[in-house]
Amino acid sequence: MVSQRNGLYCECANTTFSNQVNVGSILKVGTSASDTNAKFYSHSKTSYGDSTAGFFMDGSGRVHTVSYT
């Protein structure tokens, strides 16, 4: 995906912009056509059944968290 803002172009796929992202209202994941492949997860927990500590959410609405203390 290439986006333009203030005359600057950005190749956005697999790019880290910041160590912190502040979202004022809405964070959208997926596309208008389908949320099937939408995923939002912590660094090491990359799948729903992964037993690694962290969180995982997918487009079907499943949420899985694991915490170690």
HELIX and SHEET records of a PDB file:
SHEET    1   A 2 VAL A   2  ARG A   5  0                                        
SHEET    2   A 2 LEU A   8  GLU A  11 -1                                        
SHEET    1   B 3 LYS A  39  TYR A  41  0                                        
SHEET    2   B 3 GLY A  54  ASP A  58 -1                                        
SHEET    3   B 3 VAL A  63  VAL A  66 -1                                        
END                                                                             
